[in-house]
Amino acid sequence: MKCYVGIDLGSTTTKAVVLDEDGGILGRGITNSRSNYDVACEVARNEAFIDARFQLFERELSAVGLGQLAQGFLDDLRQAFRLEQHLAELGELHETCAINGRNFSKEKRLDAALAQIFGTLAEEARDLFGPGTERRSDFFRDIAGSRYMSLSEEIAGDYGFEFEELLGLYDKSIITVENHVSDIEFQDQLGRAVEHTVETAGLIDEEQKRIKDALHSVIPRRLLPVVSVGTGYGRARLPFPKEHIRSEILCHGLGAHATFPGTCTVLDIGGQDTKAIQVDPEGIVTSFQMNDRCAAGCGRYLGYIADEMNVGLHELGPMAMKATRSVRINSTCTVFAGAELRDRLALGQKREDILAGLHRAIMLRAMSLLARSGGVEEEFTFTGGVAKNEAAVAALRELIQENYGERTINISANSIYTGALGAAIFARRSGRGEVDHVGATALEGGLVG
């Protein structure tokens, strides 16, 4: 089956989108951007191909008369598959920790400590990926890392270790695990997931047979990328020909237009930069502004704040939404972020009020870029990872209302994939021999961003 792939290699996450021959989205994949960009690209693409196979499986179920059953069954199947995937990654991490710990003087005690830690992690994983549970993170490091640290702190003394020894072992091992592509077979993981889901779904024999037949018709189907196009902060490092690299500006503009065809203004806040983009009715960029090379006011800044507060990045938005007032923040510079945060906490100001002020300060910087790019037109689309942050969205809505009045504000649940979607659309156009009008006037002087 022919398909088209877009890869967005960002500073913190790498995203992939796969389109079918008709331009429909077949699959999406995401991973954290590693030190090895080739691996990050391949992992994100593999994740998108896995998602695509689930989409094809759903189509096949509908074709054999199981459409009503399909959605609930597929939701449970995805969770069961993610559990299999997570357990396999835990196994790799356990093995790598054991190998890296061979120079420990207390090797036998280390083996016992690791067995207890990873045994607990594997047991707890069944609750994390049970039917109907909300996914805590897209990344294995996030899910496994914090709990590994907690368990290590609890048991280190029982085995004669310092907590820092076990923590250092994890830090060394997770880098090794993340910087190679797993050779675990997708078919094996999916097969086990299907067996488990079928057993617990209470299906009659005929339904079980039709499900397994549908699965066996999908697994051998090859996905053949005709063209792959790359974009993103690290696009120059992507393993694609130069003619298959596109600017982030172009891809976010086109991806936003494809998602919301009425889009006139786009704001993308990623890990390392912020982009304010104006597009015409065809999704062609007419003007844009970007922040400077500093990461102030971007996702990376929020990451520093989360680290300073010792909380997960995903917790910042919900915490800020509990604020009773917004503290005025003097700087959104990542260099001084920790110092100002500590000063304000020392003054007795509440964490949630400080966070509300931080989110508003970030959006004020974004509003300045939007004004310089041409303002906020009707309608407005917010893209990038920060669009998932409810406090950032609330602050943005308030500021747009204050400065421009009522505007339609679009935010997709898949906003983080907007750049990869734009790249995939460029790939499809290239593969079909279509001419791209990419807004050469607006980007005169070079495709930047």
Residue pairs with C-beta under 8 A, 6 or more apart in sequence:
1 20
1 56
1 221
1 222
1 223
1 224
2 20
2 21
2 224
2 226
2 431
3 18
3 19
3 20
3 21
3 26
3 52
3 223
3 224
3 225
3 226
4 18
4 19
4 225
4 226
4 227
4 228
4 229
4 424
4 427
4 428
4 431
5 16
5 17
5 18
5 19
5 45
5 48
5 225
5 227
5 228
5 229
5 424
5 427
6 16
6 17
6 19
6 228
6 229
6 230
6 231
6 251
6 419
6 420
6 421
6 422
6 423
6 424
6 425
6 426
6 427
7 14
7 15
7 16
7 41
7 44
7 45
7 228
7 229
7 230
7 231
7 232
7 238
7 240
7 420
7 423
8 14
8 15
8 16
8 230
8 231
8 232
8 248
8 251
8 417
8 419
8 420
8 423
9 33
9 37
9 40
9 41
9 230
9 231
9 232
9 233
9 234
9 235
9 237
9 238
10 33
10 232
10 233
10 234
10 270
10 271
10 272
10 385
10 419
11 33
11 233
11 234
11 270
11 271
11 272
11 300
12 32
12 33
12 270
12 271
12 272
12 299
12 300
12 303
12 385
13 30
13 31
13 32
13 33
13 138
13 271
13 385
13 416
14 30
14 31
14 32
14 33
14 37
14 40
14 41
14 43
14 44
14 232
15 28
15 29
15 30
15 44
15 232
15 416
15 417
15 419
15 420
16 27
16 28
16 29
16 30
16 41
16 44
16 45
16 47
16 48
16 420
17 25
17 27
17 28
17 48
17 417
17 420
17 421
17 423
17 424
18 25
18 26
18 27
18 28
18 45
18 48
18 49
18 51
18 52
18 223
18 225
18 424
19 25
19 26
19 424
19 425
19 427
19 428
20 26
23 425
23 428
25 421
26 48
26 51
26 52
26 55
26 56
26 223
27 47
27 48
27 49
27 50
27 51
27 52
27 53
27 54
27 55
28 47
28 48
28 51
28 414
28 417
28 420
29 43
29 44
29 45
29 46
29 47
29 48
29 49
29 50
29 51
30 44
30 47
30 138
30 416
30 417
31 40
31 43
31 44
31 47
31 138
31 139
32 40
32 139
32 141
32 178
33 40
33 234
34 40
34 178
34 179
35 175
35 179
36 179
37 234
37 237
37 238
38 239
39 178
39 179
39 180
39 181
41 230
41 238
41 239
42 181
43 181
45 228
46 181
49 223
50 81
50 186
52 223
53 186
53 190
53 218
53 219
53 221
53 223
54 74
54 77
54 78
56 218
56 221
57 74
57 214
57 215
57 218
58 70
58 71
58 74
60 214
60 215
60 217
60 218
61 67
61 69
61 70
61 73
61 74
61 210
61 211
61 214
62 70
63 214
64 210
64 213
64 214
65 210
66 73
66 207
66 210
66 211
66 214
69 203
69 207
73 197
73 201
73 211
75 131
75 132
76 131
76 197
76 200
76 201
77 193
77 194
77 197
79 129
79 130
79 131
79 132
79 133
80 129
80 192
80 193
80 194
80 196
80 197
81 189
81 190
81 193
82 129
82 135
83 125
83 126
83 128
83 129
83 193
84 189
84 190
84 192
84 193
85 189
86 125
86 128
86 129
86 140
86 143
86 144
87 122
87 125
88 182
88 184
88 189
89 140
89 144
89 177
89 182
90 118
90 121
90 122
90 125
90 144
91 118
92 177
92 182
93 118
93 144
93 173
93 174
93 177
94 114
94 118
96 173
96 176
96 177
97 114
97 169
97 170
97 173
98 110
98 111
98 114
100 169
100 172
100 173
100 176
101 107
101 110
101 114
101 169
104 110
104 165
106 159
106 160
106 161
109 159
109 160
109 161
110 159
110 161
112 159
113 152
113 155
113 156
113 158
113 159
113 161
113 166
116 151
116 155
117 148
117 151
117 152
117 155
117 166
120 151
121 144
121 147
121 148
121 151
124 147
127 133
128 136
128 143
131 200
136 142
136 143
136 314
137 143
137 312
137 314
140 178
141 174
141 178
142 312
145 170
145 174
146 312
148 170
149 167
149 170
152 163
152 166
152 167
152 170
153 163
156 162
156 163
156 165
156 166
187 219
190 215
190 219
191 215
194 211
194 212
194 215
198 208
198 211
198 212
203 211
226 427
226 431
227 244
227 427
227 428
227 430
227 431
228 240
228 244
228 427
229 240
229 244
229 245
229 246
229 423
229 424
229 426
229 427
229 430
230 238
230 240
230 244
230 245
230 246
230 423
231 245
231 246
231 247
231 248
231 250
231 251
231 419
231 420
231 422
231 423
232 238
232 248
232 419
233 248
233 270
233 271
233 272
233 273
235 245
235 246
235 248
236 245
238 245
244 427
244 430
246 422
246 423
246 426
246 438
246 447
247 438
247 443
247 447
247 448
247 449
248 268
248 270
248 273
248 275
248 419
248 449
249 275
249 277
249 285
249 288
249 290
249 443
249 447
249 448
249 449
250 285
250 422
250 426
250 438
250 439
250 443
250 447
251 418
251 419
251 420
251 421
251 422
251 423
251 426
252 266
252 268
252 275
252 277
252 383
252 384
252 418
252 419
252 422
253 266
253 277
253 279
253 283
253 284
253 285
253 288
253 422
253 439
254 279
254 283
254 284
254 421
254 422
254 425
254 426
255 383
255 417
255 418
255 419
255 420
255 421
255 422
255 423
255 425
256 263
256 266
256 277
256 279
256 283
256 381
256 383
256 410
256 418
256 422
257 263
257 279
257 282
257 283
258 283
258 421
258 422
258 425
259 381
259 410
259 412
259 414
259 418
259 421
260 379
260 381
260 410
260 412
262 378
262 379
262 408
263 279
263 283
263 379
263 380
263 381
263 410
264 278
264 279
264 377
264 378
264 379
264 380
265 276
265 277
265 278
265 279
265 370
265 373
265 374
265 375
265 376
265 377
265 379
265 380
265 381
266 275
266 276
266 277
266 278
266 279
266 380
266 381
266 382
266 383
267 274
267 275
267 276
267 277
267 366
267 369
267 370
267 380
267 381
267 382
267 383
267 384
267 396
268 274
268 275
268 277
268 382
268 383
268 384
268 418
268 419
269 297
269 298
269 299
269 362
269 366
269 382
269 384
269 385
269 386
269 387
269 392
270 298
270 299
270 384
270 385
270 386
271 295
271 298
271 299
271 300
271 303
271 385
272 295
272 298
272 299
272 300
273 290
273 291
273 295
273 298
273 449
274 290
274 291
274 297
274 298
274 365
274 366
274 369
275 288
275 289
275 290
275 369
275 449
276 288
276 289
276 290
276 366
276 369
276 370
276 372
276 373
277 285
277 287
277 288
277 373
278 285
278 286
278 287
278 288
278 373
278 374
278 377
279 285
279 286
280 286
282 437
284 437
284 438
284 439
285 438
285 439
285 442
285 443
286 374
286 439
286 441
286 442
287 373
287 374
287 442
288 373
288 442
288 443
288 449
289 369
289 370
289 372
289 373
290 369
290 448
290 449
291 297
291 298
291 365
291 369
294 333
294 334
295 301
295 334
296 331
296 332
296 333
296 334
296 365
297 332
297 361
297 362
297 365
297 366
298 362
298 386
299 384
299 385
299 386
300 334
301 332
301 334
301 337
301 362
302 313
302 316
302 358
302 362
302 386
302 389
303 313
304 334
304 337
304 338
305 316
305 337
305 341
305 355
305 358
306 312
306 313
306 315
306 316
308 337
308 338
308 341
308 342
309 316
309 341
309 351
311 319
314 388
316 355
316 359
316 389
316 391
317 359
317 388
317 389
317 390
317 391
317 392
318 390
318 391
319 351
319 352
319 355
319 391
320 352
320 355
320 356
320 358
320 359
320 391
321 352
321 356
321 390
321 391
321 394
322 352
323 350
323 352
323 353
323 355
323 356
324 350
324 352
324 353
325 353
325 356
326 353
326 356
326 357
326 360
327 344
327 349
327 353
327 354
327 356
327 357
328 357
329 340
329 354
329 357
329 358
329 360
329 361
330 340
331 337
331 340
332 358
332 361
332 362
332 365
341 354
344 354
345 351
345 354
355 391
356 391
356 395
359 389
359 391
359 392
359 394
359 395
360 395
360 398
360 399
362 386
362 392
362 395
363 392
363 395
363 396
363 399
364 399
366 396
367 399
367 400
367 403
370 376
371 403
375 404
376 400
376 403
376 404
376 407
377 407
378 407
378 408
379 407
379 408
379 409
379 410
380 400
380 407
380 408
380 409
380 410
381 409
381 410
381 411
381 412
382 393
382 396
382 409
382 410
382 411
382 415
383 412
383 415
383 416
383 418
383 419
384 415
384 416
384 418
384 419
385 415
385 416
386 392
387 393
387 411
387 412
387 415
387 416
388 415
388 416
393 411
396 409
397 409
400 407
400 409
401 407
412 418
426 436
429 435
429 436
430 436
438 447
